[in-house]
Amino acid sequence: MLTAKVFGSRLRALRKARGLSQAAVSHAAHLMQRDVSEYERGIRLPRLGAAKRIADTLGVSLDELAADGNGSTRAPGAGGTPPGQGEPARSDTADDADDAEGRR
């Protein structure tokens, strides 16, 4: 799951691997240096347009920039089944096991 902290760590690693300063990235991506600093520190996530410009500046795809190390690029709460509309929660208590045994 993509969080601001994970995105920030990824952004910092990619930026440093390319030998770029925050000022250089912010200038090329048409952002304020403060914004890039806040993204890297995990204070907030960039909007899609800003993230795309950062990815372009770093020479990576948006997916590569947003990858969390587990291959996921989903933001918290993004996509998937809306709460309360998926399968009912299951409990792994002894009572459930006993009920399952009794139904066989």
C-alpha positions in Angstrom: 0.0 0.0 0.0 1.4 3.3 -1.0 1.8 5.8 1.9 3.4 9.2 1.9 6.4 7.8 3.8 6.9 5.0 1.3 6.5 7.4 -1.7 9.0 9.8 0.0 11.6 7.2 0.5 11.3 6.0 -3.1 11.5 9.6 -4.4 14.6 10.4 -2.3 16.3 7.1 -3.4 15.6 7.7 -7.1 16.7 11.4 -6.9 19.9 10.6 -5.1 20.7 7.7 -7.5 20.6 10.2 -10.3 22.7 12.7 -8.4 20.0 15.4 -8.4 19.3 17.9 -5.7 15.8 18.7 -4.5 16.2 22.1 -6.1 17.0 20.5 -9.5 14.0 18.2 -9.3 11.7 20.9 -8.2 12.8 23.3 -11.0 12.5 20.7 -13.7 9.1 19.5 -12.4 7.8 23.1 -12.0 7.3 22.7 -8.2 8.5 24.6 -5.2 11.5 23.0 -3.5 9.4 23.0 -0.3 6.9 20.6 -2.0 9.6 18.1 -3.0 11.0 18.3 0.5 7.6 17.5 2.0 7.0 14.6 -0.4 10.4 13.1 0.5 9.8 13.5 4.3 6.4 11.7 3.9 4.4 14.7 5.0 2.1 14.5 2.0 1.6 12.9 -1.4 1.8 14.9 -4.6 -1.2 15.3 -6.9 -1.2 13.2 -10.0 0.1 15.9 -12.3 3.0 16.7 -10.0 3.9 13.1 -9.5 3.9 12.6 -13.3 6.3 15.6 -13.7 8.6 14.2 -11.0 8.6 10.8 -12.7 9.4 12.4 -16.0 12.2 14.4 -14.4 13.7 11.3 -12.9 13.3 9.3 -16.1 11.0 6.7 -14.6 7.4 5.7 -15.1 4.8 6.9 -12.7 4.4 3.2 -11.7 8.1 3.0 -10.9 8.0 6.1 -8.8 5.0 5.0 -6.9 6.0 1.4 -6.3 6.1 0.5 -2.6 8.6 -2.3 -2.8 5.8 -4.9 -2.9 4.8 -4.0 -6.5 1.8 -2.1 -5.2 1.0 1.4 -6.3 -2.4 1.6 -4.6 -2.9 4.5 -2.2 -4.5 3.7 1.1 -8.2 3.2 0.6 -7.9 3.3 -3.2 -9.6 0.7 -5.4 -10.8 -2.6 -4.2 -14.2 -3.4 -2.7 -15.8 -0.6 -0.8 -16.0 -1.1 3.0 -19.0 -3.2 4.0 -19.5 -4.6 0.5 -17.1 -7.5 0.5 -17.3 -10.9 2.0 -18.3 -11.0 5.6 -15.5 -11.0 8.1 -14.5 -14.4 9.4 -13.5 -15.2 12.9 -11.1 -18.0 13.6 -12.4 -18.8 17.1 -12.8 -22.3 18.5 -16.6 -21.9 18.3 -16.3 -21.4 14.5 -14.2 -24.6 14.3 -16.7 -26.5 16.3 -19.5 -25.3 14.1 -17.6 -26.3 11.0 -17.0 -29.8 12.5 -20.7 -30.2 13.3 -21.8 -29.4 9.7 -19.7 -32.1 8.1 
